[in-house]
């Protein structure tokens, strides 16, 4: 894509509403407020209205990969404490109000999942999925200072943000229509830069299409191009699907038994945490390049952020204990079943749709009405939108959405002047049901 065309497309992006028009102003209390309680009553009414909004928006949420089905009432007793996990999770700091014992328990659980021994890994609970990517790529850059970062075009924007922040040379690799990295193009670009080490972002579920890059083929391609294991570093971005894929039959394995450098997942996605958080795990041998002793903390630090949310590890620990491997396996199977149901019903209604084999992200033609998109909080890109089927998304909710979409669609295309978009270029002609490809 040329620069002019890229600039033209970026101008067409419709941004969300300006929040300044609806923001809740902070007002100074009147002198007599403490006696009358007027301020408390006002704030209580604002919060009550906000709670109703949250309930309504949760009811109509389908486009983003967040599991909204959780109950952490048992943890409300801890909200009065300022829990902060400063510094290294494995080394206590002078600040005693922390949750390292929960954090390391969670990290050990993920280390078992990704098959790396306790004394061979290092990791921490991040503040979000992006922080996991920032950290993984930073470790890669520190291990291979002159390495080139390779990432597919369908990679999450945080990886390209990392490249800008770290002033790294970044090469975009083409993808197939499914959204998976094109290893033929990857090979060509590796061979063009054989003199420099490679830092590779591998997607365990792309943002828009839910495509899973073939980790084994990526490693094979690196080896074919003459890159020995000490000349490449692989970071696996498993934001959503990194925790789902281990429970999918026939799915390829993400494991540290393969020559990968780090894996990250989000905690507020499939797990269902009420606050953004994530898990980042890398090899202990790599982390020394990043670590610094901090006298102020009486700890070591190799994280991106300074203060870290000490409540998040407790929420993760609580859910992992309640559900365990078997609980997650059941939820993954339910999500995949419901995703197939949604795709089949869309196609039965004459709506173009695609579902990658290992995914619960259903891609379909973008609704023409922006109000409908906002109502259901759909994530859109060009001519396509998607629904991410999470554990809280029931068949009843999907039927509610589908019935409304089909009804609206009948009005959008009633006079035939407006036609459903052709999405063959986005999801393949076999998945497109426009007049040309029916």
Buried (B, 14 or more C-beta within 10 A) or exposed (E): EEEEEEEEEEEEEEEEEEEEEEEEEEEEEEEEBEEEEEBEEEEEEEEEEEEEEEEEEEEBBBBBBBBBEBEBEEBEEBEEEEBBBBBBBBEBBEBEEBBBEBBBBBBEBBBEBBEBEEEEBBBBBBBBBBBBBBBBBBBBBBBBEEBBBBBBBBBBEBBBBBBEEBEBEBBBBBBBBBBBBBBEBBBEBBEEBEEEBBBBBBBBBBBBBBBBBBBEBBBEBBEEBEBEEEBBBBBBBBBBBBBBBBBBEEBBEBBBEBBBBBBBBBBBBBBBBBEBBBBBBBBBEBBEBBBEEBEEBBBBBBBBBEEBBBBBBBBBBBBBEEBEEEBBBEBBEBBBEBBBBBBEBBBEBEBBBBBBEBBBBBBBBBBBBEEBBEBBBBBBBBBBBBBBBBBBBEEEBBEBBBEBBBEBBEEBBEEEEEEBBBBBEBBBBEBBBBEEBE
